[in-house]
Amino acid sequence: MKLSEVKNFLETLEVVNFKLPDGTLVPEHFHVTEVGVVSKHFIDCGGTVRKEYKANFQLWDANDFEHRLKPGKLLHIINLSENMLGMEDLEIEVEYQSHTIGKYALDFDGKDFVLVNMQTACLAQDACGIPADRQPINLAQLPTANTCTPGGGCC
């Protein structure tokens, strides 16, 4: 989800909720402690130099049980970040503390923002020898000539 999409959703919401991948909600007293741009400059295993830029939200729940972030306040924080940091309309990555700091993509289900598990992947599969995925075979469509059959005595 891009930053502009989050801003559009915030304009229509009465409350801001973030839902974890297991369906539970981040406690309603969470804080957004950071909104920023994260850059990653790296070389993949095939030798290609790459750069990635993402908008980053960091969620934190403290013992501040009376806190409740309003949509307008989060929209203000995002607008301030865009103006002060020169943020572009980037894909969003969310950091949230569980057993360790988890990184999530972001989606919206019509009511709540949803933290989506992310996966690692090889970006240079053609260059580092990873075999292509095999297509499943429908055994019923294999030719039956010169093959053993149950009770045929050939096995």
N, C-alpha and C positions, 0 to 999 in steps of 0.2 A: 504494500500500500504506500502511496506517495503522500508527502506532506500536505499537498493541496487537498487530497481526499479527506484526511483527518480534519483539516480546517472546515471543510464543508459539512462533515458529520457533526462537529462540535457546535455549529451554528443551529442545529436542529435538536440537540439533546438538552434534557433537563438535569441529568446527572452523568458523571463520567465513571464508567466501570471498565475494568480490564479483567478478562476471563483467561485463566490458565488453560493449557492444552487438555487437562483432565476435567475441565468444566467448572472447577471451583473459581470463585472470584478472588482477585487480589483484595485484601482487606480494604474497606471503604475509607479508612483513614490514611491511605497511602499518600506519599508526596512524589511529585516529579522533581527530582533533585538536579537533573541536568537535561538540557535540550541543546544539541550541538551537532557538529559535523565530524564524522570519523573518517579518516582517510587510511587507506591501506595500499602501500606500494611494495610489490613483491614480484618474485620470479616463480613461475610454475615449474613443474618437473620436466616439462618439455623445453625449457629455456626461454619462454616468452615472458617479457616484462609486462606487468599489469598494474593498473591503478583502479581502485574502487573508492567511491565516496558514498556514504550513507548518512541520513539524518539519524540521530541517536536520542532516544528518550531513556532516562534511567528512573526506574520506579523504586521507591523505598517505603517500607512501612515501619514507622517508629511507634513509640509508646504514646503518641499524641492522638488519643482516641477521639478527641473532639474535632479533629481536622477533617474537612471534606472539600476536596478540590472541585470547584464549579467549572462547567464548560467554558464560560467566559474568561476565567482566570487562566486556564490552560491555553486558550486561544491567544490571550495577551502574551503569555510566555513564549509561544511559538512565534508570534509576530515580532516580538522584541529580538528573539534569536535570529530571525531572518534579516532584520534591519542591522543589527550590531555585528553579526558574523558573515553577512552576505550569503546566507543559506539559499541554495537553489531548491527546486522541487524534487527532492531526492526520495528514494525508497527509504522506509523507516526500519530501523532495527531497535528493539527494546531490550534493555538490560533489567533483569529482576533477580533479586537474591533468593535462592532456595538453599540447597546444600552448598552450592558455589554460585558464582554469578552466572546466570543463564542468559543466553542471547536468543532472541526470538524475532521472527518476522511478525507483521501485524496485519490483521484482517478485521472486518466488521460484520456482525451477524444481523444487523438491523436494529439492535438494541445496545450491544456491548462491543467494545474493542476486544479482539481475541488474539492472544499471544499464540503464535504458531511455531511449533518445533522446526528447527532448521537442521539440515544435514550437510556434512562435508561431501565433496565430490572432487574427482580429478578433473582438472580443466584441460588437460592435454592427453586424453586417452589414446589418441592416434599416435602420439609420440613416445609413450612410455610402455607400450606392450601389453596393455590390458585387453584381453580377448573380448570380442563383441558378444553381446548377449545372444544366446541361442534362442531361436524361435521354438515354441512348443510344437510337438508333433502329435497329430491325431492318429492314434494307433489303428483306428478303424479304417483309415484311408491308405494304409500301407498295402502294397501289392501282396497277394496271397500265393502267387505261383512259387513253387519250390520252397515252401515253408512248411514247418511241422504243424500238425493240428492235433488237438487232444485225442488220444486213442489211435493215432495214425501209425505208431510204432517207430517213428524216426527219432525220437528223443530218448 
